[in-house]
Amino acid sequence: ISIQEPVLSKSFPAFQYSSHVSLQAPSGHMWGTFKMEKEDGNTFDCRIPPFTLESKPDASSPSPNANT
C-alpha cells in the first residue's frame, strides 16, 4: 500500500488519485474514506460515495462470439 500525503492549497486545490483492483465478477462497487488533516492538526474523514467498477475483458481469453 502506498501512502500519499498531498498538501491542498489555493494554488493546488485538488489531488487526483488512481488505483486498481482485481474483480472476481464482471462488475462491483467500491466506497470508502480519506483521512484529512488540517494545518492545525485536526483530522476529519472525507467520504467517498459508492461508485461502480466494470471489468475489462481479458485480451487472452477468446470472445464468446468468436467464430471458430
MOPAC internal coordinates of N, CA, C and O (Angstrom, degrees):
PM7 1SCF
backbone

  N    0.0000 0     0.00 0     0.00 0    0    0    0
  C    1.4560 1     0.00 0     0.00 0    1    0    0
  C    1.5234 1   108.29 1     0.00 0    2    1    0
  O    1.2310 1   121.44 1   -48.24 1    3    2    1
  N    1.3113 1   114.85 1   131.76 1    3    2    1
  C    1.4589 1   120.97 1   178.55 1    5    3    2
  C    1.5233 1   109.17 1   -96.84 1    6    5    3
  O    1.2310 1   120.54 1   -48.00 1    7    6    5
  N    1.3220 1   116.57 1   132.00 1    7    6    5
  C    1.4591 1   120.56 1   177.09 1    9    7    6
  C    1.5284 1   107.81 1  -104.85 1   10    9    7
  O    1.2310 1   121.19 1   -56.89 1   11   10    9
  N    1.3097 1   115.34 1   123.11 1   11   10    9
  C    1.4569 1   120.71 1   178.45 1   13   11   10
  C    1.5162 1   108.08 1  -116.31 1   14   13   11
  O    1.2310 1   120.45 1   -41.94 1   15   14   13
  N    1.3222 1   116.74 1   138.06 1   15   14   13
  C    1.4539 1   121.27 1  -178.74 1   17   15   14
  C    1.5236 1   109.81 1  -128.30 1   18   17   15
  O    1.2310 1   120.73 1  -105.98 1   19   18   17
  N    1.3428 1   116.21 1    74.02 1   19   18   17
  C    1.4617 1   119.03 1   177.94 1   21   19   18
  C    1.5196 1   110.63 1   -71.74 1   22   21   19
  O    1.2310 1   120.58 1   -25.85 1   23   22   21
  N    1.3073 1   116.50 1   154.15 1   23   22   21
  C    1.4645 1   122.35 1   175.97 1   25   23   22
  C    1.5265 1   107.29 1  -109.75 1   26   25   23
  O    1.2310 1   120.78 1   -61.71 1   27   26   25
  N    1.3343 1   116.11 1   118.29 1   27   26   25
  C    1.4638 1   121.17 1   177.78 1   29   27   26
  C    1.5176 1   109.23 1   -88.17 1   30   29   27
  O    1.2310 1   120.96 1   -38.82 1   31   30   29
  N    1.3272 1   115.77 1   141.18 1   31   30   29
  C    1.4615 1   120.79 1   179.74 1   33   31   30
  C    1.5186 1   108.42 1  -152.07 1   34   33   31
  O    1.2310 1   120.19 1    -0.42 1   35   34   33
  N    1.3319 1   117.25 1   179.58 1   35   34   33
  C    1.4674 1   119.89 1   176.27 1   37   35   34
  C    1.5267 1   110.33 1   -63.54 1   38   37   35
  O    1.2310 1   120.14 1   147.09 1   39   38   37
  N    1.3312 1   117.35 1   -32.91 1   39   38   37
  C    1.4616 1   121.49 1   178.56 1   41   39   38
  C    1.5258 1   112.06 1   -74.50 1   42   41   39
  O    1.2310 1   120.29 1   145.84 1   43   42   41
  N    1.3460 1   117.05 1   -34.16 1   43   42   41
  C    1.4606 1   123.58 1  -179.79 1   45   43   42
  C    1.5273 1   108.65 1  -129.99 1   46   45   43
  O    1.2310 1   119.82 1  -102.44 1   47   46   45
  N    1.3560 1   117.96 1    77.56 1   47   46   45
  C    1.4584 1   121.18 1  -172.22 1   49   47   46
  C    1.5328 1   115.64 1   -81.58 1   50   49   47
  O    1.2310 1   120.02 1   178.82 1   51   50   49
  N    1.3252 1   117.57 1    -1.18 1   51   50   49
  C    1.4634 1   119.03 1  -176.52 1   53   51   50
  C    1.5224 1   110.56 1  -139.95 1   54   53   51
  O    1.2310 1   121.77 1   -21.78 1   55   54   53
  N    1.3284 1   114.23 1   158.22 1   55   54   53
  C    1.4599 1   121.65 1   176.67 1   57   55   54
  C    1.5125 1   107.17 1  -138.87 1   58   57   55
  O    1.2310 1   120.05 1   -49.73 1   59   58   57
  N    1.3197 1   117.52 1   130.27 1   59   58   57
  C    1.4563 1   121.61 1   179.56 1   61   59   58
  C    1.5149 1   108.88 1  -105.56 1   62   61   59
  O    1.2310 1   121.04 1   -46.57 1   63   62   61
  N    1.3124 1   115.61 1   133.43 1   63   62   61
  C    1.4615 1   121.85 1  -176.68 1   65   63   62
  C    1.5172 1   108.77 1  -128.65 1   66   65   63
  O    1.2310 1   119.93 1   -41.81 1   67   66   65
  N    1.3070 1   117.74 1   138.19 1   67   66   65
  C    1.4643 1   120.54 1   174.34 1   69   67   66
  C    1.5224 1   108.97 1  -136.80 1   70   69   67
  O    1.2310 1   121.43 1   -28.19 1   71   70   69
  N    1.3172 1   114.87 1   151.81 1   71   70   69
  C    1.4502 1   121.13 1   177.81 1   73   71   70
  C    1.5240 1   107.97 1  -153.26 1   74   73   71
  O    1.2310 1   120.40 1     5.29 1   75   74   73
  N    1.3136 1   116.84 1  -174.71 1   75   74   73
  C    1.4616 1   120.32 1   177.51 1   77   75   74
  C    1.5201 1   109.52 1  -141.77 1   78   77   75
  O    1.2310 1   121.94 1   -17.07 1   79   78   77
  N    1.3204 1   113.89 1   162.93 1   79   78   77
  C    1.4539 1   120.93 1   178.23 1   81   79   78
  C    1.5319 1   107.17 1  -147.57 1   82   81   79
  O    1.2310 1   120.26 1   -34.62 1   83   82   81
  N    1.3198 1   117.10 1   145.38 1   83   82   81
  C    1.4654 1   121.23 1   175.55 1   85   83   82
  C    1.5232 1   108.23 1   -89.58 1   86   85   83
  O    1.2310 1   120.98 1   -59.24 1   87   86   85
  N    1.3216 1   115.74 1   120.76 1   87   86   85
  C    1.4677 1   120.64 1   179.23 1   89   87   86
  C    1.5202 1   109.90 1   -93.27 1   90   89   87
  O    1.2310 1   120.44 1   -38.73 1   91   90   89
  N    1.3084 1   116.76 1   141.27 1   91   90   89
  C    1.4602 1   122.13 1   175.24 1   93   91   90
  C    1.5278 1   110.84 1   -96.25 1   94   93   91
  O    1.2310 1   120.38 1  -175.18 1   95   94   93
  N    1.3332 1   116.87 1     4.82 1   95   94   93
  C    1.4611 1   123.21 1  -179.71 1   97   95   94
  C    1.5285 1   107.67 1  -139.83 1   98   97   95
  O    1.2310 1   119.63 1   -12.41 1   99   98   97
  N    1.3269 1   118.32 1   167.59 1   99   98   97
  C    1.4653 1   120.77 1  -179.62 1  101   99   98
  C    1.5328 1   114.25 1   -63.37 1  102  101   99
  O    1.2310 1   120.60 1   155.04 1  103  102  101
  N    1.3354 1   116.46 1   -24.96 1  103  102  101
  C    1.4606 1   118.83 1   179.92 1  105  103  102
  C    1.5294 1   109.48 1  -151.90 1  106  105  103
  O    1.2310 1   121.19 1   -10.19 1  107  106  105
  N    1.3142 1   115.33 1   169.81 1  107  106  105
  C    1.4540 1   120.62 1   179.24 1  109  107  106
  C    1.5193 1   109.86 1  -169.09 1  110  109  107
  O    1.2310 1   120.45 1     8.51 1  111  110  109
  N    1.3194 1   116.75 1  -171.49 1  111  110  109
  C    1.4603 1   122.76 1   178.93 1  113  111  110
  C    1.5254 1   109.19 1  -133.77 1  114  113  111
  O    1.2310 1   121.35 1   -26.69 1  115  114  113
  N    1.3186 1   115.03 1   153.31 1  115  114  113
  C    1.4629 1   120.42 1   176.64 1  117  115  114
  C    1.5266 1   107.75 1  -139.73 1  118  117  115
  O    1.2310 1   120.53 1   -29.15 1  119  118  117
  N    1.3218 1   116.59 1   150.85 1  119  118  117
  C    1.4546 1   122.63 1   176.89 1  121  119  118
  C    1.5166 1   107.69 1  -160.59 1  122  121  119
  O    1.2310 1   120.15 1    -7.03 1  123  122  121
  N    1.3002 1   117.31 1   172.97 1  123  122  121
  C    1.4600 1   119.13 1   178.69 1  125  123  122
  C    1.5128 1   112.97 1   166.23 1  126  125  123
  O    1.2310 1   121.07 1    23.38 1  127  126  125
  N    1.3332 1   115.56 1  -156.62 1  127  126  125
  C    1.4595 1   121.68 1   179.60 1  129  127  126
  C    1.5237 1   109.64 1  -143.10 1  130  129  127
  O    1.2310 1   121.28 1   -25.85 1  131  130  129
  N    1.2991 1   115.17 1   154.15 1  131  130  129
  C    1.4571 1   122.69 1   168.41 1  133  131  130
  C    1.5160 1   106.97 1  -112.96 1  134  133  131
  O    1.2310 1   119.69 1   -48.12 1  135  134  133
  N    1.3218 1   118.20 1   131.88 1  135  134  133
  C    1.4596 1   121.34 1   175.71 1  137  135  134
  C    1.5237 1   107.64 1   -84.74 1  138  137  135
  O    1.2310 1   120.68 1   -55.88 1  139  138  137
  N    1.3224 1   116.31 1   124.12 1  139  138  137
  C    1.4538 1   122.94 1  -178.32 1  141  139  138
  C    1.5286 1   108.71 1  -110.71 1  142  141  139
  O    1.2310 1   121.03 1   -31.53 1  143  142  141
  N    1.3274 1   115.63 1   148.47 1  143  142  141
  C    1.4613 1   120.71 1   177.87 1  145  143  142
  C    1.5188 1   109.47 1  -128.16 1  146  145  143
  O    1.2310 1   121.11 1   -52.71 1  147  146  145
  N    1.3349 1   115.48 1   127.29 1  147  146  145
  C    1.4689 1   121.25 1   177.53 1  149  147  146
  C    1.5247 1   109.81 1   -79.48 1  150  149  147
  O    1.2310 1   120.65 1   -15.59 1  151  150  149
  N    1.3331 1   116.37 1   164.41 1  151  150  149
  C    1.4666 1   120.72 1   179.77 1  153  151  150
  C    1.5230 1   112.36 1   -56.92 1  154  153  151
  O    1.2310 1   120.49 1   150.44 1  155  154  153
  N    1.3478 1   116.66 1   -29.56 1  155  154  153
  C    1.4739 1   119.58 1  -178.80 1  157  155  154
  C    1.5333 1   112.67 1   -82.46 1  158  157  155
  O    1.2310 1   120.09 1  -177.19 1  159  158  157
  N    1.3486 1   117.44 1     2.81 1  159  158  157
  C    1.4596 1   121.23 1   178.24 1  161  159  158
  C    1.5155 1   114.81 1    94.13 1  162  161  159
  O    1.2310 1   119.68 1   166.24 1  163  162  161
  N    1.3398 1   118.22 1   -13.76 1  163  162  161
  C    1.4648 1   120.40 1   177.56 1  165  163  162
  C    1.5261 1   109.13 1   -68.30 1  166  165  163
  O    1.2310 1   120.80 1   -36.98 1  167  166  165
  N    1.3426 1   116.08 1   143.02 1  167  166  165
  C    1.4582 1   120.90 1  -179.69 1  169  167  166
  C    1.5302 1   110.59 1  -116.62 1  170  169  167
  O    1.2310 1   121.38 1   -22.29 1  171  170  169
  N    1.3196 1   114.96 1   157.71 1  171  170  169
  C    1.4592 1   121.37 1   174.29 1  173  171  170
  C    1.5288 1   107.31 1  -153.49 1  174  173  171
  O    1.2310 1   120.82 1   -22.46 1  175  174  173
  N    1.3356 1   116.03 1   157.54 1  175  174  173
  C    1.4562 1   121.21 1   177.83 1  177  175  174
  C    1.5248 1   109.52 1   -95.90 1  178  177  175
  O    1.2310 1   120.82 1   -46.17 1  179  178  177
  N    1.3148 1   116.05 1   133.83 1  179  178  177
  C    1.4641 1   122.80 1   175.20 1  181  179  178
  C    1.5307 1   106.04 1  -101.33 1  182  181  179
  O    1.2310 1   120.29 1   -67.31 1  183  182  181
  N    1.3208 1   117.06 1   112.69 1  183  182  181
  C    1.4640 1   122.02 1  -174.85 1  185  183  182
  C    1.5264 1   111.03 1   -76.25 1  186  185  183
  O    1.2310 1   120.43 1   -47.15 1  187  186  185
  N    1.3280 1   116.79 1   132.85 1  187  186  185
  C    1.4550 1   123.53 1   173.81 1  189  187  186
  C    1.5271 1   106.41 1  -103.20 1  190  189  187
  O    1.2310 1   119.81 1   -67.00 1  191  190  189
  N    1.3334 1   117.98 1   113.00 1  191  190  189
  C    1.4717 1   119.61 1  -178.00 1  193  191  190
  C    1.5344 1   111.11 1   -68.09 1  194  193  191
  O    1.2310 1   120.45 1   -21.15 1  195  194  193
  N    1.3345 1   116.74 1   158.85 1  195  194  193
  C    1.4725 1   119.92 1   179.34 1  197  195  194
  C    1.5268 1   112.00 1   -57.03 1  198  197  195
  O    1.2310 1   121.19 1   -38.06 1  199  198  197
  N    1.3244 1   115.33 1   141.94 1  199  198  197
  C    1.4614 1   120.81 1   173.63 1  201  199  198
  C    1.5257 1   107.96 1  -140.46 1  202  201  199
  O    1.2310 1   121.04 1   -22.18 1  203  202  201
  N    1.3321 1   115.62 1   157.82 1  203  202  201
  C    1.4576 1   122.67 1  -174.77 1  205  203  202
  C    1.5170 1   111.67 1   -86.43 1  206  205  203
  O    1.2310 1   121.02 1   -39.50 1  207  206  205
  N    1.3221 1   115.65 1   140.50 1  207  206  205
  C    1.4651 1   122.88 1   173.56 1  209  207  206
  C    1.5240 1   107.98 1  -111.96 1  210  209  207
  O    1.2310 1   120.11 1   -39.91 1  211  210  209
  N    1.3175 1   117.39 1   140.09 1  211  210  209
  C    1.4611 1   122.47 1   177.57 1  213  211  210
  C    1.5199 1   109.02 1  -125.70 1  214  213  211
  O    1.2310 1   119.72 1   -47.19 1  215  214  213
  N    1.3354 1   118.14 1   132.81 1  215  214  213
  C    1.4620 1   121.91 1   177.18 1  217  215  214
  C    1.5196 1   109.85 1   -74.72 1  218  217  215
  O    1.2310 1   121.33 1   -35.10 1  219  218  217
  N    1.3309 1   115.07 1   144.90 1  219  218  217
  C    1.4592 1   120.19 1   170.38 1  221  219  218
  C    1.5227 1   106.97 1   -89.61 1  222  221  219
  O    1.2310 1   120.03 1   -36.91 1  223  222  221
  N    1.3319 1   117.54 1   143.09 1  223  222  221
  C    1.4671 1   118.87 1   176.93 1  225  223  222
  C    1.5247 1   110.16 1   -61.09 1  226  225  223
  O    1.2310 1   120.39 1   -37.65 1  227  226  225
  N    1.3033 1   116.87 1   142.35 1  227  226  225
  C    1.4662 1   122.20 1   177.93 1  229  227  226
  C    1.5228 1   108.05 1   -74.16 1  230  229  227
  O    1.2310 1   120.41 1   -59.06 1  231  230  229
  N    1.3211 1   116.82 1   120.94 1  231  230  229
  C    1.4634 1   121.88 1  -176.54 1  233  231  230
  C    1.5280 1   111.58 1   -63.26 1  234  233  231
  O    1.2310 1   119.30 1   155.91 1  235  234  233
  N    1.3400 1   118.95 1   -24.09 1  235  234  233
  C    1.4609 1   120.97 1  -178.53 1  237  235  234
  C    1.5232 1   112.36 1   -84.55 1  238  237  235
  O    1.2310 1   120.09 1   167.90 1  239  238  237
  N    1.3317 1   117.43 1   -12.10 1  239  238  237
  C    1.4673 1   120.45 1   179.99 1  241  239  238
  C    1.5205 1   109.24 1   -91.01 1  242  241  239
  O    1.2310 1   120.26 1   -39.62 1  243  242  241
  N    1.3371 1   117.11 1   140.38 1  243  242  241
  C    1.4608 1   118.76 1   177.44 1  245  243  242
  C    1.5217 1   111.10 1   -67.67 1  246  245  243
  O    1.2310 1   120.94 1   -34.51 1  247  246  245
  N    1.2952 1   115.80 1   145.49 1  247  246  245
  C    1.4532 1   121.27 1   177.44 1  249  247  246
  C    1.5216 1   109.14 1   -67.75 1  250  249  247
  O    1.2310 1   119.31 1   -38.28 1  251  250  249
  N    1.3416 1   118.92 1   141.72 1  251  250  249
  C    1.4637 1   120.16 1   179.83 1  253  251  250
  C    1.5272 1   111.54 1   -63.83 1  254  253  251
  O    1.2310 1   119.32 1   159.80 1  255  254  253
  N    1.3233 1   118.91 1   -20.20 1  255  254  253
  C    1.4583 1   122.43 1  -179.10 1  257  255  254
  C    1.5287 1   111.98 1  -101.22 1  258  257  255
  O    1.2310 1   119.72 1  -171.47 1  259  258  257
  N    1.3369 1   118.15 1     8.53 1  259  258  257
  C    1.4576 1   120.80 1  -177.00 1  261  259  258
  C    1.5218 1   110.60 1   -68.37 1  262  261  259
  O    1.2310 1   120.98 1   -39.89 1  263  262  261
  N    1.3171 1   115.73 1   140.11 1  263  262  261
  C    1.4685 1   121.21 1   176.25 1  265  263  262
  C    1.5208 1   108.68 1   -80.69 1  266  265  263
  O    1.2310 1   120.39 1   -48.77 1  267  266  265
  N    1.3553 1   116.86 1   131.23 1  267  266  265
  C    1.4637 1   119.83 1   179.11 1  269  267  266
  C    1.4991 1   111.10 1  -117.39 1  270  269  267
  O    1.2310 1   120.10 1   180.00 1  271  270  269

